[in-house]
Amino acid sequence: FHAQLAEEPGEGSLPCLPSFVPLLCSGTETPRFVTMPADDRTVTQPSAENATPRVSTWGVVKIAMLCCSYIAVSSGLIRFNKYLMSEKRFPFSMALTSIHMFVSFSLCLVFYLLKPSAFPGMANTQGKRILVLSWFVPIGAVFAISLFASNQAYLYCSVTFLQFMKEGNVIITFLLSCAVGLQALNRVRAAVVLWIITGSTMAVSGEIHFVLIGFVFQLVSQLAECSRAVMGEFV
């Protein structure tokens, strides 16, 4: 039928184009054809949910700058605490911990008042503020223990030794998460845990000036810090 229409077009008939679409009518009416211009053809666009988010160059640079700033400030704080925690300077870990927590609380409170959007997790606490406040005491307690024990360990061990010990925080956090049901342990994860433990043990072994009490203080600090992280995730 298409070929016949193309060879013998009648008066008022439409030219035979590849874009013919038959519109069949009910009854005995003759099938009619219409053309679809190429510009009107539907093009499927990806939905907003499936679209891949694009990160601008400035966004990548901003993230890199924030990461570098965080690393620099963290390293500076560690070195400064080690410098202070000396018998000839300020060997008072409890006082240093209190100052640390007070400054952190004050700055976070000011930042929250100035820009609440920087704390998106607070929106999820609507109607649960009393429950969240009930977790402040245990989380604050383990945070204080972590800071105190970490500062006290600077009196006995080198920064390098303590930083290598902190590599085990990943394992401690994962095991605690498994204990409270936030994570599941399988063969692959168990193998990774064993591999990291072996590497961390090799890294901290052979310390020239090994002091057991410093090692214990740092271990207590890590257990408290990882407990704080797990409790925060649980809440």
N, C-alpha and C positions, 0 to 999 in steps of 0.2 A: 504493500500500500504506500509506503514511504517512497519507494522507487518510482511508482506511477505518478505520485504527486509531484515529484521532482522533475519528471520528464514532461508532463502536461499540466502545467499550472493553469488553473482557470482564473476567471475574473474575480478579483477580490481575495484570491487564495494567498497564503503566506509562503514565502520562499522556504525551501527545504534546507534547514540548518541543523547542525549536530545538536543544538540545544533545544530541539522540539520536545515538548512534554505533552503526552496525550491526556486529555480531560474527558473521560468517558461519561456520557449523560445517561440518565435512565430512559427506558422506553426504546423507541426506534429512532431516536435522533442520531444524526451523523456525528461521529467523533470530531471534536474540535481540537485545534492545536494552537498553542501560543508559544512565543519565543521568550527566552529568559536571557536578558542582556548579561554579558560577562561581569559587568560591574555590580549587578544585583545578586550574584551568586553568593550563597551563604558560606562564610568561612568560620570554621569552628575555632573559637578562642579558648585558651586554657582558663579554667576557673581560677578564682582568687585563692581557693584553698590549695590547688595543685601547683600554682605558680611558684617557681623557685625565687626566693627573696634575693634581691641584688644588693650587695654591699658596696657602697661607694668607696672611692679611693680615700677620701677623707675619713670615712668610718674605720677603715683598716688602719690608717695612720693613727687615729685617735686611740683605738684599742691597743696598738703597739706602744704608744706613749704612756698609757695608763699602766700597762704591764711593767714597763721599764721603771716607771716611777714607783710602783709598788715594791719591786725588787730592791731598788735603791734605798727607799725609806726603811724597808724591813732589815736590810743588811746594816744600815746605819744605826738602827735601834739596837740590834744585837751587839754590834761592836761597842756602842756607847754604854750599854748595860754591863758588858764585860769590863770596860774601863772603870766604871763606877764601883763595881763589886770587887773592891780590893781592900786589904786591911789598912792601907794608908789613905783611902779616899772615903768611900761610903759603903761599908760592908753590912748594910741593914736591908736585907731582902724584903722583910715585912713592910717597912716604910716605903720602899721603892714600889712594891706591889700595890700598896694603897694609893700612892700618887698616880700610878699607871691606870688603875681602874677609875679613879675620880676624873682624870683628864679624858679618858675614853668615853665615860658616861656623859660628861658635860658637852663634849664636842658632838657626839651623836645626837644629843637632845637639841642642840642649837641647829644642827644640820637638818633634823627632822622638821623643826619649826619653820625653817627657811624654805625647804623644798621637800614636802611630803611625798611627791611623786618618786623620789629616789628610794623610797621604802615600799615597794609594791606589795610586800608580804603583809603589811599592816591592814590592807583592804580585806584580807581573808580572816582577820580577827574580829570582824564586826559581829557582835552578839556573843563573842567568846572571850572577851577581855578578862573576865574573872578567872577563867580556866588558864589563860596564857600567863596571867600574873602569878598563879600558883606554881608555875614552872620557873619563875624568875629566881627563887631562892636556891633550888638545887643547881640550876645552870650557873648562877653567879658564884655559888660555893665551889664548884669544880673549876671554874675559871680562875678564882682566886688561888686555889691550890696549885693549879698549873703554873701561874705566874710566879708564885712564891718558890716552888720547887725548881723552876727553871732558873730564876735569878740566883738561888742558893747554889745550884750546880756550877755557876760561873766561878765560885770560889775555889773549886777543886779541879775542874777539867778545862781543857782548851776548847775554843769555839769550834774548831774543826772536828774534834771528837764528838761534841754534842750535836753538831749539825748532821753528822753521819748517823748518829743514833735516831735523829728525827725522821730519817727515811723510813723507819719502821712504823710511822704513824698510819700509813696507808693500810698496812696489814692489821694493826690494832683496831682501826676504825671499821674495817670490813668484818673482822671477827665479832666485834661488838654488835654490828648491824645484823649479823646472822643470828646472834644470841637473842635479840629482841624481835626477830622476824621481819626486819626490813630488807634483808638480802637472803639469797639462797646459795648454799655451798654445793658445788658439783666437782667433778673430777678435774675439769680444765681450770677452774678457779683455785682448787686446792694445789694444783701443780704450779700455778703462777705465784700463789702465796709462799709455797716452799722455795721457789726460785728467788723471790725477793728477800726472804729471810736469810737464805744462804749468802746472797750478795751483801746484805747489810752486816751480817756477822763477819764476813771476810774484811769488810771496810773498817770496822771498829776494832778488829783484833790487832794486836801488835802495838798498842798505845804505849809509848815510852814511859809516860808519867801517869799510869793508870791508878786512879783512886776509887776504891769501891764505894765510898759514901757519895761521891759525886755521881757515879753511875746510878746509884739507887735514887738519888734526888731527881735525876733526869728521867728515869723510868717512871717514877711517880708523876712527874709533870706530863709525860706523854699519855699516860693512862687517863689522867684528869682531862687533858685537852681533847682526846678522842671521845671520852664520855660526853663532854660538852657538845661536840659536833653531832654525836648520835642523838642526844636528847633534843637538840635544836631541830634536827631533821624529823624526829618523831613528833614533835609538837607541830 
